[in-house]
Amino acid sequence: MRMVVISLIILLVLIGIWIWFHFTWVEPITSFYYDELDGLSNLISNEQWNSAEEDMVFYYEKWQDVRNLWIYFINQSDIDNIDSSIKRLESFVKNRDKTSAQAELEHLRILFNIIKENECLSLENIM
């Protein structure tokens, strides 16, 4: 009986850590990027390339901070996909390629949404 109680306590602690990580790191960061990248899309569509480049530097630096923590908890392929997408977007903005930049921006938003869905506490993710 003691082992059952200990196992339940450990399970509850793990679920608690998962919930804490989701609501303190995954949810705010993915929402931030999802919302802020919409502003970057407006800059690109209006061809304000200098402002877009400045925003890209800010987003990339913030991503590097987040990446250093997420690398331990999030699937590595998801992180690699975001890394490559950010670099492609940065290249498109520097080359002032409006169509490709907007397409890559939407792809990046989808990647952040995928992480949000994969890391949320749901019955589908538990099973």
C-alpha positions in Angstrom: 0.0 0.0 0.0 2.9 2.3 0.8 4.3 1.9 -2.8 0.9 2.8 -4.3 0.8 6.0 -2.3 4.4 6.9 -3.1 3.7 6.2 -6.8 0.6 8.4 -6.8 2.6 11.2 -5.1 5.3 11.0 -7.7 2.8 11.0 -10.5 1.0 14.1 -9.0 4.4 15.9 -8.7 5.3 15.1 -12.3 1.9 16.3 -13.5 2.3 19.4 -11.3 5.7 20.2 -12.9 4.2 19.7 -16.3 1.4 22.1 -15.6 3.8 24.7 -14.1 6.1 24.5 -17.1 3.3 24.8 -19.5 1.7 27.9 -17.8 5.0 29.7 -17.0 7.0 28.9 -20.1 5.2 27.3 -23.0 1.9 29.2 -23.0 3.3 32.8 -22.5 6.1 32.3 -25.0 4.1 30.7 -27.7 1.3 33.3 -27.3 3.9 36.1 -27.3 5.4 34.9 -30.6 2.1 34.1 -32.2 0.8 37.6 -31.4 4.0 39.6 -32.0 4.8 37.9 -35.3 1.5 39.3 -36.6 3.0 42.8 -36.1 6.1 41.7 -38.0 3.8 40.6 -40.8 2.3 44.1 -40.9 5.8 45.6 -41.2 6.7 43.2 -44.0 3.5 43.8 -45.9 4.1 47.6 -45.6 7.7 47.0 -46.7 9.1 48.7 -43.6 12.3 46.6 -43.9 14.5 48.5 -41.4 11.9 48.1 -38.6 11.4 44.5 -39.6 15.1 43.8 -39.3 15.2 45.4 -35.9 12.3 43.3 -34.7 14.0 40.2 -36.1 17.1 40.9 -34.0 14.9 41.2 -30.9 12.9 38.1 -31.6 16.0 36.1 -32.4 17.7 37.1 -29.1 14.5 36.3 -27.1 14.3 33.0 -28.9 17.9 32.1 -27.9 17.0 32.6 -24.2 13.9 30.5 -24.5 15.6 27.9 -26.6 18.3 27.4 -23.8 15.5 26.3 -21.4 13.2 24.5 -23.8 16.0 22.3 -25.1 15.6 20.2 -22.0 11.8 19.8 -22.2 10.6 20.2 -25.7 11.1 17.8 -28.6 14.4 18.6 -30.3 13.0 18.4 -33.8 10.5 21.1 -32.9 13.2 23.4 -31.6 15.3 22.7 -34.7 12.4 23.5 -37.0 11.9 26.9 -35.2 15.6 27.6 -35.5 15.7 27.0 -39.2 12.5 28.9 -39.8 13.8 32.0 -37.9 17.0 31.9 -39.9 15.1 31.6 -43.2 12.8 34.4 -42.2 15.8 36.6 -41.2 17.4 35.9 -44.6 14.2 36.8 -46.4 13.8 40.1 -44.5 17.4 41.0 -45.2 16.9 40.3 -48.9 13.6 42.2 -48.8 11.7 39.2 -50.3 8.2 40.1 -49.2 6.3 37.0 -50.4 8.8 34.5 -49.0 9.1 36.4 -45.7 5.4 36.4 -45.2 5.1 32.6 -46.0 8.0 31.8 -43.6 6.4 34.0 -41.0 3.2 32.0 -41.2 5.1 28.8 -41.0 6.9 30.0 -37.9 3.6 30.9 -36.3 2.3 27.4 -37.0 5.4 25.9 -35.5 4.8 27.8 -32.2 1.2 26.7 -32.3 2.2 23.1 -32.7 4.4 23.3 -29.6 1.6 24.9 -27.7 -0.8 22.1 -28.7 1.8 19.3 -28.1 2.7 20.5 -24.6 -0.7 21.3 -23.2 -2.2 19.1 -20.6 -4.9 17.1 -22.4 -6.1 13.6 -22.4 -4.7 13.1 -25.9 -1.2 14.1 -24.7 -1.3 11.9 -21.6 -2.3 8.7 -23.5 
